[in-house]
Amino acid sequence: MTQDSSRRWQMLAITAGLLYVLWLLAPVLMPFAFAAMMAYLGDPLADRLERLGMGRTLAVSVVFILLVLVTVGALLLLIPLISRQVDSLVQSLPHYVDWVRNTALPWLQAKLRLDPAFFDTDRLMTELKDNIGSVGSVASSVLGKLTRSGLGVVAWLTNLVLIPVVAFYLLRDWDRLVAWIDDMLPRSIEPTIAHLAHESDLVLGAFVRGQLLVMLALGIFYGAGLTLVGLSVGPLIGMVAGLLSFVPYLGFIVGFGSAIIAVLVQYGDWSHLLMVVGVFTIGQLLEGYVLVPRLVGEKIGLHPVAVIFAVLAGGYLFGFLGILLALPAASVILVVLRYLTQRYRHSLLYTEEGSEDPVVAEANSAAAAEAEAEALMSASAAEHNKPQP
């Protein structure tokens, strides 16, 4: 084995080992992932304050206080709003059940010509109540065990306390950690890794900061628009649609479907239904032609199918942590794939011309002869049809 191939196998083994360790530690990485995300978001502002003359610790303290104030302010604003919306939804549930039983199911039965026994609402409601009761008993037993043991509450509080503490130290030592990682890289691959890291930083910056602003803007727009239409649960639907908008079309589908059901139950007329359709149509135009091009741009370029696959694969492999990090990881993978594509186009495998394939040559000759014969026949026919003087 040559020295070059041995070095490549060593790097592959180290990379595989690191990925395996991350997979094993996935259950305890949640607070560190949140903390790293906060540190990454706050590092550019801390660097700017540092260039203005502040010390690193003071700049980090200012940024950290700003992040905490924004987070606490958002929670103080959203928790009462969400609580009121959930209460309104719970109070409206009998109306939704009545609409499904007396309007939606009979309409489906008439249109699809199904057996009336298929839509036996009494049987469906009985089964639903039985299942809800069983789920409730299981949930109460689980919560009772967690409450008695206290381990679940302690773990949750520990993670909640760890996030700001780890975020502060990561933010304070961010540049030092980046320099240490750069110094530990093998010198043979350091320029390549530095280039990929720079490209990944540009992509992640565009995604994280831009996509968060897109989600916030869409949530506010949908919530305000549905509230102006008159939906009692409009703000709740708008927030859910905005949060799910990081997956292409998922936020639109969930929000639009929920809003259609809500407006049919609450009003049941065409005017409010058309207003809901108008709100989501304008929201889609705003997202596609204004928000995404200006705030996110074309740096990420992930296909919608790739986004959906990344979210599902991340959730399957790492749970909620995988869903949280799926799109940033997919963006970095996209940068690596672009680099590998460029390397491939500069390699001999792509640029070297081989000997002509005899089968292909024979097929090309036959095609050329057939094309020449057709051209001669066309010319002869044109000469024959030419009017005589």
C-alpha positions as CSV (number, residue, x, y, z in Angstrom):
1,M,0.0,0.0,0.0
2,T,1.4,3.4,-1.0
3,Q,1.8,6.2,1.4
4,D,-0.9,8.3,-0.3
5,S,-3.5,5.5,-0.2
6,S,-2.5,4.7,3.5
7,R,-3.2,8.3,4.4
8,R,-6.5,8.3,2.7
9,W,-7.6,5.1,4.5
10,Q,-6.5,6.7,7.8
11,M,-8.6,9.8,7.2
12,L,-11.6,7.7,6.2
13,A,-11.3,5.6,9.4
14,I,-11.0,8.8,11.5
15,T,-14.1,10.3,9.8
16,A,-16.1,7.1,10.2
17,G,-15.1,6.9,13.9
18,L,-16.2,10.4,14.6
19,L,-19.6,9.9,12.8
20,Y,-20.1,6.7,14.8
21,V,-19.3,8.5,18.1
22,L,-21.8,11.3,17.2
23,W,-24.4,8.7,16.4
24,L,-23.9,7.0,19.8
25,L,-24.0,10.4,21.7
26,A,-27.1,11.7,19.8
27,P,-29.4,11.4,22.8
28,V,-27.3,13.8,24.9
29,L,-26.3,16.2,22.1
30,M,-29.5,18.2,22.1
31,P,-28.5,21.1,24.5
32,F,-25.0,21.3,22.8
33,A,-26.6,21.5,19.4
34,F,-28.9,24.4,20.5
35,A,-26.0,26.1,22.2
36,A,-23.8,25.7,19.1
37,M,-26.6,27.2,17.0
38,M,-26.9,30.2,19.3
39,A,-23.1,30.7,19.3
40,Y,-22.9,30.5,15.5
41,L,-25.7,33.1,15.2
42,G,-24.1,35.4,17.7
43,D,-20.5,35.2,16.6
44,P,-20.6,37.7,13.7
45,L,-22.1,40.3,16.0
46,A,-19.5,39.6,18.7
47,D,-16.7,39.9,16.1
48,R,-18.1,43.3,15.0
49,L,-18.3,44.6,18.5
50,E,-14.7,43.3,19.1
51,R,-13.6,45.3,16.0
52,L,-15.1,48.4,17.6
53,G,-12.8,48.1,20.5
54,M,-14.6,45.9,23.0
55,G,-12.8,43.0,24.6
56,R,-14.0,39.5,23.6
57,T,-15.6,38.7,27.0
58,L,-17.5,42.1,27.1
59,A,-18.6,41.7,23.5
60,V,-19.8,38.2,24.1
61,S,-21.6,39.3,27.3
62,V,-23.5,42.0,25.3
63,V,-24.5,39.6,22.6
64,F,-25.5,36.9,25.1
65,I,-27.7,39.4,27.0
66,L,-29.3,40.5,23.7
67,L,-30.0,36.8,22.8
68,V,-31.5,36.1,26.2
69,L,-33.7,39.2,26.1
70,V,-34.9,38.4,22.6
71,T,-35.7,34.8,23.6
72,V,-37.4,35.7,26.9
73,G,-39.4,38.5,25.1
74,A,-40.5,36.1,22.4
75,L,-41.6,33.5,25.1
76,L,-43.5,36.2,27.1
77,L,-45.2,37.3,23.9
78,L,-46.0,33.9,22.4
79,I,-46.9,31.8,25.4
80,P,-50.1,33.8,26.3
81,L,-51.0,34.0,22.6
82,I,-50.6,30.3,22.1
83,S,-52.5,29.5,25.3
84,R,-55.5,31.7,24.2
85,Q,-55.4,30.0,20.8
86,V,-55.4,26.5,22.2
87,D,-58.3,27.4,24.5
88,S,-60.2,28.7,21.6
89,L,-59.5,25.6,19.6
90,V,-60.6,23.3,22.5
91,Q,-63.8,25.3,22.8
92,S,-64.5,25.0,19.1
93,L,-63.8,21.2,19.0
94,P,-67.6,20.3,19.3
95,H,-68.3,22.6,16.3
96,Y,-65.6,20.8,14.3
97,V,-67.0,17.4,15.3
98,D,-70.5,18.5,14.4
99,W,-69.4,19.8,11.0
100,V,-67.5,16.6,10.2
101,R,-70.5,14.5,11.2
102,N,-73.3,16.5,9.6
103,T,-71.6,18.1,6.6
104,A,-68.3,16.6,5.6
105,L,-69.1,12.9,5.9
106,P,-72.5,13.1,4.2
107,W,-70.9,15.1,1.3
108,L,-68.2,12.5,0.9
109,Q,-70.7,9.7,1.0
110,A,-72.8,11.4,-1.7
111,K,-69.9,12.2,-4.0
112,L,-68.0,8.9,-3.6
113,R,-71.2,6.8,-3.4
114,L,-69.9,4.8,-0.5
115,D,-71.7,2.4,1.8
116,P,-73.5,4.4,4.6
117,A,-72.1,1.9,7.1
118,F,-68.6,3.1,6.2
119,F,-69.5,6.5,7.7
120,D,-71.2,5.3,10.8
121,T,-70.4,8.4,12.9
122,D,-71.6,6.8,16.2
123,R,-69.3,3.9,15.7
124,L,-66.4,6.2,14.8
125,M,-66.9,8.4,17.8
126,T,-67.1,5.4,20.1
127,E,-63.9,4.0,18.8
128,L,-62.3,7.5,19.0
129,K,-63.3,7.9,22.6
130,D,-62.1,4.4,23.5
131,N,-58.7,5.1,21.8
132,I,-58.4,8.5,23.5
133,G,-59.2,6.8,26.8
134,S,-56.5,4.2,26.3
135,V,-53.9,6.8,25.2
136,G,-54.8,9.0,28.2
137,S,-54.4,6.1,30.6
138,V,-51.0,5.2,29.1
139,A,-49.9,8.9,29.2
140,S,-51.1,9.3,32.8
141,S,-49.2,6.2,33.9
142,V,-46.0,7.4,32.1
143,L,-46.3,10.8,33.6
144,G,-46.9,9.3,37.0
145,K,-43.8,7.3,36.8
146,L,-41.8,10.2,35.6
147,T,-43.2,12.4,38.4
148,R,-42.4,9.8,41.0
149,S,-38.9,9.2,39.8
150,G,-38.2,12.8,39.0
151,L,-35.6,11.8,36.4
152,G,-37.5,13.2,33.5
153,V,-38.0,16.6,35.2
154,V,-34.4,16.7,36.3
155,A,-33.1,15.8,32.8
156,W,-35.3,18.5,31.2
157,L,-34.3,21.2,33.7
158,T,-30.6,20.2,33.2
159,N,-30.8,20.5,29.5
160,L,-32.6,23.9,29.8
161,V,-29.9,25.2,32.1
162,L,-27.0,23.8,30.0
163,I,-28.1,25.6,26.8
164,P,-27.2,29.1,27.9
165,V,-24.1,28.1,29.8
166,V,-22.6,26.1,27.0
167,A,-23.7,28.8,24.5
168,F,-21.8,31.5,26.5
169,Y,-18.6,29.5,26.6
170,L,-18.8,28.5,23.0
171,L,-19.4,32.0,21.9
172,R,-16.6,33.3,24.0
173,D,-14.1,30.8,22.6
174,W,-15.5,30.4,19.1
175,D,-12.6,31.9,17.2
176,R,-10.1,30.0,19.4
177,L,-11.9,26.7,18.7
178,V,-11.9,27.4,15.0
179,A,-8.2,28.2,15.1
180,W,-7.5,25.0,17.1
181,I,-9.4,22.8,14.6
182,D,-7.5,24.4,11.7
183,D,-4.2,23.8,13.5
184,M,-5.0,20.2,14.1
185,L,-5.9,19.4,10.5
186,P,-3.3,17.5,8.4
187,R,-1.3,20.1,6.4
188,S,-1.9,18.2,3.2
189,I,-5.7,18.8,3.3
190,E,-5.8,22.0,5.3
191,P,-6.3,24.3,2.3
192,T,-9.1,22.1,0.9
193,I,-10.9,21.9,4.3
194,A,-10.5,25.7,4.8
195,H,-12.0,26.3,1.4
196,L,-14.9,24.0,2.1
197,A,-15.4,25.5,5.5
198,H,-15.6,29.0,4.1
199,E,-18.1,27.9,1.4
200,S,-20.1,26.1,4.1
201,D,-20.1,29.1,6.3
202,L,-21.6,31.2,3.5
203,V,-24.3,28.6,2.8
204,L,-25.1,28.1,6.5
205,G,-25.2,31.9,7.1
206,A,-27.7,32.2,4.2
207,F,-29.8,29.3,5.4
208,V,-29.9,29.8,9.2
209,R,-30.3,33.6,9.3
210,G,-32.3,33.8,6.1
211,Q,-34.6,30.9,6.7
212,L,-35.4,32.0,10.2
213,L,-36.4,35.4,8.9
214,V,-38.5,33.8,6.2
215,M,-40.3,31.6,8.8
216,L,-40.9,34.6,11.0
217,A,-42.3,36.7,8.2
218,L,-44.6,34.0,6.9
219,G,-45.9,33.2,10.4
220,I,-46.7,36.9,11.0
221,F,-48.2,37.3,7.5
222,Y,-50.4,34.2,7.7
223,G,-51.5,34.9,11.3
224,A,-52.4,38.5,10.6
225,G,-54.1,37.7,7.3
226,L,-56.2,34.9,8.8
227,T,-57.1,37.1,11.8
228,L,-58.3,39.9,9.5
229,V,-60.4,37.2,7.7
230,G,-62.0,36.6,11.0
231,L,-60.8,33.1,12.0
232,S,-60.7,32.6,15.7
233,V,-57.7,30.2,15.5
234,G,-56.0,32.3,12.7
235,P,-52.8,33.2,14.7
236,L,-52.3,29.6,15.7
237,I,-52.6,28.3,12.1
238,G,-50.3,31.1,11.0
239,M,-47.6,30.2,13.5
240,V,-47.8,26.5,12.6
241,A,-47.6,27.3,8.9
242,G,-44.6,29.6,9.4
243,L,-42.7,27.1,11.6
244,L,-43.2,24.3,9.0
245,S,-42.2,26.5,6.0
246,F,-38.6,25.3,6.2
247,V,-39.8,22.2,4.4
248,P,-41.0,23.2,1.0
249,Y,-44.8,23.3,0.7
250,L,-45.3,21.6,4.0
251,G,-46.2,24.8,5.8
252,F,-48.5,25.8,3.0
253,I,-50.3,22.5,2.8
254,V,-50.8,22.2,6.6
255,G,-51.7,25.8,7.1
256,F,-54.0,26.0,4.0
257,G,-55.8,22.7,4.9
258,S,-56.3,23.8,8.5
259,A,-57.5,27.2,7.5
260,I,-60.0,25.8,5.0
261,I,-61.5,23.5,7.6
262,A,-61.6,26.3,10.2
263,V,-63.3,28.7,7.8
264,L,-65.9,26.2,6.7
265,V,-66.8,25.3,10.3
266,Q,-66.8,28.9,11.5
267,Y,-68.5,30.6,8.5
268,G,-69.4,28.1,5.8
269,D,-69.7,30.7,3.0
270,W,-67.8,31.4,-0.2
271,S,-66.7,34.9,0.6
272,H,-64.6,33.9,3.7
273,L,-63.3,30.8,1.8
274,L,-62.1,32.9,-1.1
275,M,-60.4,35.3,1.4
276,V,-58.5,32.4,2.9
277,V,-57.5,31.3,-0.5
278,G,-56.3,34.8,-1.3
279,V,-54.2,35.0,1.9
280,F,-52.3,31.8,1.1
281,T,-52.0,32.7,-2.6
282,I,-50.4,36.0,-1.6
283,G,-48.2,34.3,1.0
284,Q,-46.9,31.8,-1.6
285,L,-46.1,34.7,-4.1
286,L,-44.4,36.6,-1.3
287,E,-42.3,33.6,-0.3
288,G,-41.3,32.6,-3.8
289,Y,-40.6,36.0,-5.3
290,V,-39.6,38.3,-2.4
291,L,-38.6,36.6,0.9
292,V,-36.6,33.6,-0.3
293,P,-34.7,35.4,-3.1
294,R,-33.8,38.4,-0.9
295,L,-33.3,36.7,2.5
296,V,-32.0,33.2,1.5
297,G,-30.9,33.6,-2.1
298,E,-29.7,30.9,-4.4
299,K,-26.7,29.8,-2.3
300,I,-28.3,26.7,-0.9
301,G,-30.1,25.5,-4.0
302,L,-31.5,22.3,-2.3
303,H,-34.2,20.6,-4.4
304,P,-37.5,20.2,-2.5
305,V,-37.2,16.4,-2.7
306,A,-33.7,16.6,-1.2
307,V,-35.1,18.8,1.6
308,I,-37.8,16.3,2.4
309,F,-35.4,13.4,2.3
310,A,-32.9,15.2,4.6
311,V,-35.6,15.9,7.2
312,L,-37.0,12.3,7.2
313,A,-33.5,10.8,7.2
314,G,-32.3,13.1,10.0
315,G,-35.4,12.3,12.1
316,Y,-35.0,8.6,11.6
317,L,-31.2,8.6,12.5
318,F,-31.1,11.1,15.3
319,G,-34.7,11.9,16.3
320,F,-35.6,15.6,16.9
321,L,-31.9,16.5,16.8
322,G,-31.7,15.1,13.3
323,I,-34.7,17.1,12.2
324,L,-33.2,20.3,13.7
325,L,-29.8,19.8,12.0
326,A,-31.0,18.1,8.8
327,L,-31.1,21.1,6.5
328,P,-27.8,22.7,7.7
329,A,-26.1,19.3,7.3
330,A,-27.7,18.9,3.8
331,S,-26.4,22.3,2.9
332,V,-22.8,21.4,3.9
333,I,-23.1,18.1,2.0
334,L,-24.2,20.1,-1.0
335,V,-21.0,22.2,-0.8
336,V,-18.9,19.0,-0.6
337,L,-20.8,17.5,-3.6
338,R,-20.2,20.6,-5.6
339,Y,-16.5,20.5,-4.8
340,L,-16.3,16.8,-5.7
341,T,-18.1,17.5,-9.0
342,Q,-15.5,20.1,-9.8
343,R,-12.7,17.7,-8.9
344,Y,-14.2,15.1,-11.1
345,R,-14.4,17.5,-14.1
346,H,-10.7,18.2,-13.7
347,S,-9.7,14.6,-13.4
348,L,-8.4,12.3,-16.1
349,L,-11.4,10.1,-15.7
350,Y,-13.5,12.9,-17.2
351,T,-11.1,14.7,-19.5
352,E,-9.1,11.8,-21.1
353,E,-10.4,10.7,-24.4
354,G,-10.4,7.0,-25.0
355,S,-10.3,4.9,-28.2
356,E,-13.4,5.0,-30.3
357,D,-16.0,2.3,-29.5
358,P,-16.4,0.1,-32.7
359,V,-20.1,-0.5,-32.0
360,V,-20.8,3.2,-31.5
361,A,-18.7,4.0,-34.7
362,E,-20.7,1.5,-36.7
363,A,-24.0,2.9,-35.4
364,N,-22.9,6.4,-36.2
365,S,-21.9,5.4,-39.7
366,A,-25.2,3.7,-40.3
367,A,-27.1,6.8,-39.1
368,A,-25.0,9.1,-41.3
369,A,-25.6,6.9,-44.3
370,E,-29.4,6.9,-43.6
371,A,-29.4,10.6,-43.2
372,E,-27.5,11.1,-46.5
373,A,-30.0,8.8,-48.3
374,E,-32.9,10.7,-47.0
375,A,-31.3,14.0,-48.0
376,L,-30.8,12.7,-51.6
377,M,-34.4,11.5,-51.8
378,S,-35.7,14.8,-50.6
379,A,-33.5,16.6,-53.2
380,S,-34.7,14.3,-55.9
381,A,-38.4,14.8,-55.0
382,A,-37.9,18.6,-54.9
383,E,-36.3,18.5,-58.4
384,H,-39.1,16.3,-59.7
385,N,-41.8,18.6,-58.3
386,K,-40.1,21.8,-59.7
387,P,-42.3,23.5,-62.3
388,Q,-41.0,23.2,-65.9
389,P,-40.6,26.5,-67.9
